[in-house]
Amino acid sequence: MTSDQVYGLVAGLLSAAVFGVAAVAQAHGVRRTGAAPDRLVAFVARSVRDPWTWAVLVAYLVGFLLHAVAIWLLPLYLAQATIAMSLPVTAFTSRRLAERLDARQWSAIGLVTGGLVLLSLGAGDAGEVVTTTAFVASLWAGVALLTVASLLAGRLHGAGLGALAGLGYAGSAIAVRGVTTPIDTGVVLAALAVPSLSLIAFWLYSRGMHGDGITTTTAPMIVMQTFVPALLGVVLLGDGVRDGWWWSVVLGLVLSTAGAVALTHAQAVPARASEVS
């Protein structure tokens, strides 16, 4: 790996650690209010008055800045796969909420970790920054589609809401590839798509964790936010793979995803807010 890739990988792993802890803090914040965050406007209105939510948002901002460095320096499939390392952090920290994982679930976390190692071995150069009209228009089409999907997701629970949240975070990661200098209209629109997609994803993730386990909701989110940017990064954004190492990248994605999917079946039961206050 080049020095830039090493820096990007370190930034990605640090962001995963921050995201892992922040996810548990977010779950605690959502559950302790008692009210289900079913409506976006009401959720935002309540959140802006809650110091705990602000602390969670600051943590996510720090994680996002570290993640952005990874996106700029690494292929998207590796930058996003580093986020999978937030799973063991979340699983360990979630013990504070009385969510216990068994040996099978820890084995699944091992698969995610092994997949990340294989992805790192096969990683090539990151693609160039993209600010074309088609790219920006696609980002905002994604914002519109995710908004509609979130409004129609009333019957979904932890895993389904986590998957939708993953699509939002995937779009946010892709949008970062359009943020550069000099600043023009395309760059501004790409930059605005980042918080727009992240807000909807944050809301969906909160809804999922309100009634289901943290790991159960987080795992499908990570699957979506890993696979979608990985595919688009290689096919459309010029992300590279080392010569002769396609097998490592493909196997790494498969193992990471298999581990995350296995964790969607975790039977961890969230503790009540009164038990963790």
DRENFIVO-248047 format. One record per residue (C-alpha): x, y, z; chain; residue number from 1. Coordinates in nm, 4 decimals, padded with zeros to 6 digits. Layout:
// DRENFIVO-248047
{pt {X; Y; Z}; A; NUM} ...
// end
This chain:
// DRENFIVO-248047
{pt {00.0000; 00.0000; 00.0000}; A; 1} {pt {00.1128; 00.3568; -00.0660}; A; 2} {pt {00.1558; 00.6061; 00.2162}; A; 3} {pt {-00.1687; 00.7803; 00.1143}; A; 4} {pt {-00.3527; 00.4498; 00.1346}; A; 5} {pt {-00.2083; 00.3826; 00.4789}; A; 6} {pt {-00.3230; 00.7261; 00.5972}; A; 7} {pt {-00.6643; 00.6631; 00.4446}; A; 8} {pt {-00.6931; 00.3222; 00.6092}; A; 9} {pt {-00.5977; 00.4625; 00.9499}; A; 10} {pt {-00.8522; 00.7426; 00.9093}; A; 11} {pt {-01.1179; 00.4907; 00.8070}; A; 12} {pt {-01.0516; 00.2652; 01.1069}; A; 13} {pt {-01.0564; 00.5615; 01.3454}; A; 14} {pt {-01.3891; 00.6715; 01.1975}; A; 15} {pt {-01.5226; 00.3185; 01.2478}; A; 16} {pt {-01.4295; 00.3332; 01.6163}; A; 17} {pt {-01.6072; 00.6666; 01.6554}; A; 18} {pt {-01.9144; 00.5454; 01.4637}; A; 19} {pt {-01.9284; 00.2257; 01.6689}; A; 20} {pt {-01.9470; 00.4105; 02.0004}; A; 21} {pt {-02.1772; 00.6809; 01.8598}; A; 22} {pt {-02.4252; 00.4171; 01.7391}; A; 23} {pt {-02.4719; 00.2864; 02.0920}; A; 24} {pt {-02.5019; 00.6407; 02.2281}; A; 25} {pt {-02.7604; 00.7133; 01.9576}; A; 26} {pt {-02.9618; 00.4053; 02.0548}; A; 27} {pt {-02.9559; 00.5075; 02.4193}; A; 28} {pt {-03.0679; 00.8598; 02.3285}; A; 29} {pt {-03.3562; 00.7361; 02.1148}; A; 30} {pt {-03.4791; 00.4833; 02.3700}; A; 31} {pt {-03.4591; 00.7048; 02.6761}; A; 32} {pt {-03.7129; 00.9535; 02.5336}; A; 33} {pt {-03.9781; 00.6809; 02.5185}; A; 34} {pt {-04.1458; 00.8311; 02.2103}; A; 35} {pt {-04.1028; 00.6455; 01.8811}; A; 36} {pt {-03.9267; 00.8635; 01.6184}; A; 37} {pt {-04.1841; 00.7888; 01.3484}; A; 38} {pt {-04.2054; 01.1382; 01.1979}; A; 39} {pt {-03.9019; 01.3195; 01.0644}; A; 40} {pt {-04.0134; 01.6738; 01.1537}; A; 41} {pt {-04.1093; 01.5757; 01.5098}; A; 42} {pt {-03.7843; 01.3792; 01.5440}; A; 43} {pt {-03.5765; 01.6812; 01.4364}; A; 44} {pt {-03.7743; 01.9181; 01.6620}; A; 45} {pt {-03.7189; 01.6923; 01.9618}; A; 46} {pt {-03.3547; 01.6256; 01.8781}; A; 47} {pt {-03.2502; 01.9920; 01.8563}; A; 48} {pt {-03.3605; 02.0350; 02.2188}; A; 49} {pt {-03.1764; 01.7266; 02.3428}; A; 50} {pt {-02.8122; 01.7760; 02.4581}; A; 51} {pt {-02.7509; 01.4008; 02.4290}; A; 52} {pt {-02.8463; 01.4039; 02.0602}; A; 53} {pt {-02.6161; 01.7000; 02.0014}; A; 54} {pt {-02.3287; 01.5066; 02.1600}; A; 55} {pt {-02.4048; 01.2120; 01.9317}; A; 56} {pt {-02.4111; 01.4418; 01.6277}; A; 57} {pt {-02.0738; 01.5919; 01.7214}; A; 58} {pt {-01.9311; 01.2401; 01.7483}; A; 59} {pt {-02.0738; 01.1524; 01.4077}; A; 60} {pt {-01.9275; 01.4729; 01.2617}; A; 61} {pt {-01.5807; 01.3765; 01.3868}; A; 62} {pt {-01.6297; 01.0272; 01.2445}; A; 63} {pt {-01.7533; 01.1692; 00.9155}; A; 64} {pt {-01.4500; 01.3960; 00.8739}; A; 65} {pt {-01.2201; 01.0983; 00.9298}; A; 66} {pt {-01.4305; 00.8930; 00.6900}; A; 67} {pt {-01.4123; 01.1682; 00.4268}; A; 68} {pt {-01.0325; 01.1486; 00.4399}; A; 69} {pt {-01.0600; 00.7735; 00.3775}; A; 70} {pt {-01.2969; 00.8305; 00.0831}; A; 71} {pt {-01.0580; 01.0771; -00.0788}; A; 72} {pt {-00.7508; 00.8540; -00.0334}; A; 73} {pt {-00.8942; 00.5029; -00.0829}; A; 74} {pt {-01.1159; 00.3237; -00.3335}; A; 75} {pt {-01.4750; 00.3437; -00.2116}; A; 76} {pt {-01.4946; -00.0327; -00.1619}; A; 77} {pt {-01.2158; -00.0146; 00.0963}; A; 78} {pt {-01.3160; 00.3176; 00.2528}; A; 79} {pt {-01.6680; 00.1836; 00.3093}; A; 80} {pt {-01.5478; -00.1572; 00.4246}; A; 81} {pt {-01.3500; 00.0051; 00.7055}; A; 82} {pt {-01.6851; 00.1140; 00.8459}; A; 83} {pt {-01.7659; -00.2541; 00.8939}; A; 84} {pt {-01.5108; -00.2460; 01.1744}; A; 85} {pt {-01.7586; -00.0358; 01.3688}; A; 86} {pt {-01.9558; -00.3597; 01.4189}; A; 87} {pt {-01.7226; -00.5129; 01.6811}; A; 88} {pt {-01.6963; -00.1722; 01.8484}; A; 89} {pt {-02.0761; -00.1437; 01.8543}; A; 90} {pt {-02.1151; -00.5026; 01.9731}; A; 91} {pt {-01.8701; -00.4528; 02.2577}; A; 92} {pt {-02.0079; -00.1138; 02.3605}; A; 93} {pt {-02.3686; -00.2315; 02.3388}; A; 94} {pt {-02.3099; -00.4415; 02.6495}; A; 95} {pt {-02.3850; -00.1156; 02.8271}; A; 96} {pt {-02.7395; -00.1654; 02.6950}; A; 97} {pt {-02.7460; -00.5292; 02.8043}; A; 98} {pt {-02.7200; -00.6686; 02.4518}; A; 99} {pt {-02.5136; -00.9868; 02.4637}; A; 100} {pt {-02.3708; -01.1524; 02.1535}; A; 101} {pt {-02.3087; -01.5273; 02.1414}; A; 102} {pt {-02.0157; -01.7165; 01.9871}; A; 103} {pt {-02.1891; -01.7424; 01.6478}; A; 104} {pt {-02.2351; -01.3679; 01.6313}; A; 105} {pt {-01.8766; -01.2971; 01.7334}; A; 106} {pt {-01.7682; -01.5391; 01.4578}; A; 107} {pt {-01.9673; -01.3276; 01.2130}; A; 108} {pt {-01.7765; -01.0218; 01.3321}; A; 109} {pt {-01.4582; -01.2174; 01.2633}; A; 110} {pt {-01.5747; -01.2681; 00.9037}; A; 111} {pt {-01.6228; -00.8937; 00.8658}; A; 112} {pt {-01.2721; -00.8316; 00.9979}; A; 113} {pt {-01.1151; -01.0949; 00.7724}; A; 114} {pt {-01.2975; -00.9524; 00.4715}; A; 115} {pt {-01.1561; -00.6100; 00.5457}; A; 116} {pt {-00.8021; -00.7490; 00.5524}; A; 117} {pt {-00.8527; -00.9068; 00.2084}; A; 118} {pt {-00.9966; -00.5817; 00.0731}; A; 119} {pt {-00.6932; -00.3948; 00.2014}; A; 120} {pt {-00.4561; -00.6365; 00.0284}; A; 121} {pt {-00.6278; -00.5912; -00.3084}; A; 122} {pt {-00.6902; -00.2165; -00.2956}; A; 123} {pt {-00.5696; -00.0095; -00.5902}; A; 124} {pt {-00.5790; 00.3655; -00.6505}; A; 125} {pt {-00.8840; 00.5763; -00.5673}; A; 126} {pt {-01.0802; 00.7270; -00.8548}; A; 127} {pt {-01.0849; 01.0956; -00.9367}; A; 128} {pt {-01.3239; 01.3544; -00.7897}; A; 129} {pt {-01.6424; 01.3805; -00.9983}; A; 130} {pt {-01.8513; 01.6985; -01.0318}; A; 131} {pt {-02.0358; 01.6441; -01.3598}; A; 132} {pt {-02.3968; 01.7518; -01.4040}; A; 133} {pt {-02.5074; 01.3889; -01.4358}; A; 134} {pt {-02.3286; 01.2988; -01.1106}; A; 135} {pt {-02.4906; 01.5822; -00.9144}; A; 136} {pt {-02.8328; 01.5154; -01.0665}; A; 137} {pt {-02.8027; 01.1490; -00.9676}; A; 138} {pt {-02.7220; 01.2466; -00.6098}; A; 139} {pt {-03.0355; 01.4577; -00.5772}; A; 140} {pt {-03.2474; 01.1939; -00.7476}; A; 141} {pt {-03.1191; 00.9633; -00.4727}; A; 142} {pt {-03.2240; 01.2172; -00.2078}; A; 143} {pt {-03.5748; 01.2298; -00.3556}; A; 144} {pt {-03.6075; 00.8502; -00.3806}; A; 145} {pt {-03.4814; 00.7926; -00.0274}; A; 146} {pt {-03.7231; 01.0538; 00.1058}; A; 147} {pt {-04.0168; 00.8823; -00.0608}; A; 148} {pt {-03.8997; 00.5381; 00.0556}; A; 149} {pt {-03.8619; 00.6602; 00.4150}; A; 150} {pt {-04.2170; 00.7965; 00.4147}; A; 151} {pt {-04.3498; 00.4625; 00.2890}; A; 152} {pt {-04.1476; 00.2551; 00.5355}; A; 153} {pt {-04.4051; 00.2516; 00.8146}; A; 154} {pt {-04.4210; -00.1287; 00.8336}; A; 155} {pt {-04.0454; -00.1838; 00.8345}; A; 156} {pt {-03.8546; -00.2644; 01.1524}; A; 157} {pt {-03.4880; -00.2840; 01.2582}; A; 158} {pt {-03.3251; -00.4690; 00.9670}; A; 159} {pt {-03.5370; -00.3048; 00.6961}; A; 160} {pt {-03.4902; 00.0445; 00.8357}; A; 161} {pt {-03.1187; -00.0248; 00.8789}; A; 162} {pt {-03.0923; -00.1243; 00.5117}; A; 163} {pt {-03.2628; 00.1988; 00.4028}; A; 164} {pt {-03.0353; 00.3978; 00.6321}; A; 165} {pt {-02.7399; 00.2213; 00.4703}; A; 166} {pt {-02.8530; 00.3433; 00.1289}; A; 167} {pt {-02.8600; 00.6972; 00.2658}; A; 168} {pt {-02.5108; 00.6710; 00.4094}; A; 169} {pt {-02.3929; 00.5085; 00.0852}; A; 170} {pt {-02.5222; 00.8067; -00.1112}; A; 171} {pt {-02.3559; 01.0425; 00.1344}; A; 172} {pt {-02.0208; 00.8671; 00.0871}; A; 173} {pt {-02.0542; 00.8833; -00.2913}; A; 174} {pt {-02.1431; 01.2540; -00.2686}; A; 175} {pt {-01.8151; 01.3223; -00.0872}; A; 176} {pt {-01.6371; 01.2301; -00.4127}; A; 177} {pt {-01.7904; 01.5455; -00.5613}; A; 178} {pt {-01.6559; 01.7815; -00.2932}; A; 179} {pt {-01.3368; 01.9526; -00.4046}; A; 180} {pt {-01.1816; 02.2857; -00.4944}; A; 181} {pt {-01.2255; 02.5201; -00.6722}; A; 182} {pt {-01.5820; 02.5590; -00.5475}; A; 183} {pt {-01.8502; 02.5887; -00.8131}; A; 184} {pt {-02.2227; 02.5149; -00.8356}; A; 185} {pt {-02.1699; 02.1423; -00.8865}; A; 186} {pt {-01.9413; 02.1160; -00.5845}; A; 187} {pt {-02.1879; 02.3081; -00.3657}; A; 188} {pt {-02.4777; 02.0845; -00.4720}; A; 189} {pt {-02.2705; 01.7726; -00.4088}; A; 190} {pt {-02.1735; 01.9056; -00.0662}; A; 191} {pt {-02.5368; 01.9800; 00.0217}; A; 192} {pt {-02.6366; 01.6260; -00.0749}; A; 193} {pt {-02.4092; 01.4904; 00.2006}; A; 194} {pt {-02.6070; 01.6282; 00.5005}; A; 195} {pt {-02.9396; 01.5776; 00.3206}; A; 196} {pt {-02.8806; 01.2050; 00.2762}; A; 197} {pt {-02.7177; 01.1731; 00.6183}; A; 198} {pt {-03.0135; 01.3339; 00.7974}; A; 199} {pt {-03.2634; 01.0908; 00.6454}; A; 200} {pt {-03.0295; 00.7987; 00.7172}; A; 201} {pt {-02.9804; 00.9131; 01.0781}; A; 202} {pt {-03.3585; 00.9287; 01.1262}; A; 203} {pt {-03.4159; 00.5839; 00.9725}; A; 204} {pt {-03.1360; 00.4367; 01.1823}; A; 205} {pt {-03.2874; 00.5897; 01.4955}; A; 206} {pt {-03.6277; 00.4436; 01.4093}; A; 207} {pt {-03.4728; 00.1013; 01.3627}; A; 208} {pt {-03.2877; 00.1049; 01.6940}; A; 209} {pt {-03.5870; 00.2324; 01.8882}; A; 210} {pt {-03.7593; -00.1050; 01.8775}; A; 211} {pt {-03.4901; -00.3532; 01.7740}; A; 212} {pt {-03.1356; -00.4511; 01.8682}; A; 213} {pt {-02.8453; -00.2208; 01.7854}; A; 214} {pt {-02.6482; -00.4902; 01.6038}; A; 215} {pt {-02.9575; -00.6198; 01.4236}; A; 216} {pt {-03.0206; -00.2728; 01.2807}; A; 217} {pt {-02.6553; -00.1833; 01.2200}; A; 218} {pt {-02.5510; -00.4930; 01.0232}; A; 219} {pt {-02.7800; -00.4451; 00.7182}; A; 220} {pt {-02.6970; -00.0759; 00.7213}; A; 221} {pt {-02.3282; -00.1605; 00.6856}; A; 222} {pt {-02.4011; -00.4118; 00.4087}; A; 223} {pt {-02.5798; -00.1475; 00.2014}; A; 224} {pt {-02.3323; 00.1316; 00.2668}; A; 225} {pt {-02.0463; -00.0991; 00.1711}; A; 226} {pt {-02.1762; -00.2772; -00.1375}; A; 227} {pt {-02.3457; 00.0127; -00.3183}; A; 228} {pt {-02.0444; 00.2499; -00.3142}; A; 229} {pt {-01.8092; -00.0427; -00.3828}; A; 230} {pt {-01.9939; -00.1324; -00.7015}; A; 231} {pt {-02.0404; 00.2246; -00.8216}; A; 232} {pt {-01.6831; 00.3167; -00.7307}; A; 233} {pt {-01.5352; 00.0466; -00.9532}; A; 234} {pt {-01.7891; 00.0682; -01.2383}; A; 235} {pt {-01.8439; 00.4453; -01.2609}; A; 236} {pt {-01.5921; 00.6375; -01.0496}; A; 237} {pt {-01.2625; 00.4834; -01.1567}; A; 238} {pt {-01.1624; 00.3007; -00.8384}; A; 239} {pt {-00.8818; 00.0549; -00.9076}; A; 240} {pt {-00.7784; -00.2929; -00.7964}; A; 241} {pt {-00.4193; -00.4204; -00.7833}; A; 242} {pt {-00.3218; -00.6386; -01.0772}; A; 243} {pt {-00.4044; -00.9997; -01.0030}; A; 244} {pt {-00.5860; -00.9173; -00.6787}; A; 245} {pt {-00.9489; -00.9145; -00.7943}; A; 246} {pt {-01.0013; -01.2416; -00.6108}; A; 247} {pt {-00.8991; -01.0740; -00.2845}; A; 248} {pt {-01.1383; -00.7825; -00.3310}; A; 249} {pt {-01.4309; -01.0037; -00.4327}; A; 250} {pt {-01.3690; -01.2524; -00.1521}; A; 251} {pt {-01.3232; -00.9680; 00.0959}; A; 252} {pt {-01.6574; -00.8136; -00.0005}; A; 253} {pt {-01.8290; -01.1510; 00.0193}; A; 254} {pt {-01.6863; -01.2307; 00.3639}; A; 255} {pt {-01.7595; -00.8830; 00.5011}; A; 256} {pt {-02.1137; -00.8945; 00.3727}; A; 257} {pt {-02.1736; -01.2518; 00.4886}; A; 258} {pt {-02.0614; -01.1574; 00.8368}; A; 259} {pt {-02.2840; -00.8514; 00.8422}; A; 260} {pt {-02.5831; -01.0487; 00.7128}; A; 261} {pt {-02.5292; -01.3109; 00.9839}; A; 262} {pt {-02.5443; -01.0364; 01.2410}; A; 263} {pt {-02.8871; -00.9270; 01.1183}; A; 264} {pt {-03.0184; -01.2432; 01.2845}; A; 265} {pt {-02.8747; -01.1494; 01.6221}; A; 266} {pt {-03.1298; -01.2059; 01.8933}; A; 267} {pt {-02.9949; -00.9391; 02.1259}; A; 268} {pt {-03.2787; -00.7741; 02.3152}; A; 269} {pt {-03.2594; -00.4001; 02.3857}; A; 270} {pt {-03.2768; -00.3020; 02.7479}; A; 271} {pt {-03.5355; -00.0512; 02.8596}; A; 272} {pt {-03.4250; 00.3076; 02.8947}; A; 273} {pt {-03.4743; 00.2839; 03.2713}; A; 274} {pt {-03.2251; -00.0019; 03.2861}; A; 275} {pt {-02.9454; 00.1955; 03.1240}; A; 276} {pt {-03.0041; 00.5454; 03.2552}; A; 277} 
// end
